[in-house]
Amino acid sequence: MTSIQIDRRAADLLRLLIERYVRDGAPVGSRTLSRAAKLDLSPATIRNVMADLEDLGFVVSPHTSAGRIPTNRGYRYFVDALLAPEPIREEARNRMVEELSGTRSANDLVQAASSLLSQMTRMAGVVTVPRRNLAVLRRIEFLPISDNRVLAILVVNQHEVQNRVLQMDRAYGADELERYANAINEQFAGRDLVSLRRALMEEAAAAQNRVSTLLSDAAAMASRALGEEAGGKDFVVAGGHNLLAFQELADVQRLRGLFDALDRKRELLELFDQCLNADGVQLFIGDESGYRVLDECSVVTAPYYVDGEVAGVLGVIGPTRMAYSRIIPLVSETARILSKGLKPES
């Protein structure tokens, strides 16, 4: 897109039009631009420039004599060639550091990052949970609780403790569960969780063939514990209701489709997975995402890291009429601070 070149006058007017439209949400007329622009241009000259920008596909007139609004193509040119990112205020940065640091678990930090993005952008904040292959099992314990349930306690990485409640088909005694935990810890401690669960499932089947009931049952129980994701979540969404405030997204069918996509997860996970191997901020404007449900939206993402490895992706979903100069730095800085908060202790 940046291979297309427009002169300084057209660029200044396009920037001004987009900034006005982002702020007001209404088509911008030539007379409005004439009063706002410090270019000493007549409305007639501005209309000619607008006609040229319309020919390039950067702006469009939604109605006759109604002024113009930017197209997705216009937004893309603006972001690629004209964007001047706003610096983040010190008080905002301090708030981000305060909410995304400390000794909380990774899941708590992800929840906090999603809520923080939503609150600061007034849009929907989305954060994928850290990839499980970055988590290493240090120790597992099983404790009996009531109603045929077992509490699985996993010590992951250096200090993180995760609890899972497993509903079993019979009651287990404390001694029996201790033997199961010892068998798993002796053979599998130190493995990453992704390969560990696969190995446990394979071991459960192999142990049955060897008539090793202890290891078979232990592996099956541990595999189940690892399958109990934190609430079954692949990503955390906060502030979806903020999208109701934007007139262009207020169509009931459109919103229903977007919220359905957030619930189903598949489309967003596929889109965010594309960003796992990308450096820095990625921006999808309208139909650039390739998912019809996001055709009226923009998605701004950035990867976050744990110990130098990409752990997940966070981002913001909002209308194409978003304040890119403010949103992009916020997403980038949130990713940086979350990465620092998730840094394993030495």
C-alpha positions, 0 to 999 in steps of 0.5 A: 500500500505504501508504494502508492504515493500522494502529495503532501497536501493530499496526505495532510487532508487524508490525515485530518479527515481520518482524525475527524472521523475517528473522533466524531463518527460522522462524514467529513465535508470539504467545508469542515476540512477547509476550516480545520486545515491550515493550508489556506485552501479553498473548499473547491480545491479541497473537493478536488483533492477529495475526488482524487483520494476517492479515485484511489479508494482512500475515501468514499461518500456514503450519501450524496453531499454527505461528506466523506469517510475513510475506507479500509484502504485509506486507513491502511495508507494512514497507518503505514505512511502517516501514523504518528504514535501518541506517547503513553502518559506516565500515569497510564504506564505506571498503572500498567506496571502496577496491574501487570506485575507481582507474584500472581499466577500467569492466568491472573496476569492474563486476566488482568492484561485483558481487562486493562486493555479493555479499560484503557482502549474502551474496546474488547481486550483479548489475550491468549493464555500462555502456551502450555509448552512453556510450562514444565511440571516440577511435581504433582500431588493427588488428594482425596476430597468428597463425592469421588473427587480428587484434588490434583496439585501441580507445581509448574515452572519455578513457583506456580501452583495450579489446582484441578478438581477431578470427578472420578468414578470411584473414591480413592484413598490417600495412600493410593493417590500418594503412590500414583503421584510418586510414580508420576514424579519419578518418571515424568517430572521436568517434562513440558506439559504438552509432551507430558500429557501425550507421554502419559496417554501413551504410557497408560495404554502401554502399562495396561499391556504390561499389566501394570495397573498402578502406572496405568491408573496413575498416568490416566489420572495425571493425563486427566489433570493436565487436560483440565485447562484453566476454565477451558479457556484458550484466550480471555476476552474483556470488554466485549460490551464496549463495542455496543457504543460504536454506531457502525457495530450496533447492527444486531446481526453484526454484533451477534455474529461477532459475539458468537465468534468470541464464544466459538473461539476458532476464528480468533484463535486462528487469527491470533496464531498467525501473529505468534511468529510475527515481530511487534504489532500486527494490524488487521483492518476490516477484511484483511483478517480473512474472517467475514465476521471481522469485516467491520472491525480492526484487530491490533495484536502483539506477542508477549514473551516468557523467558525469551520465547513467544508465549501468546498474543494479546490485542484489541478488537474494535471498529475500523474507526479506532484511534490507531495512534493511541491504540497501537502504542497501548497494545505494544506497551501492554505486551512488553509489561506483561512479558516482564511480569511473566518472567520466570524467577531465577 
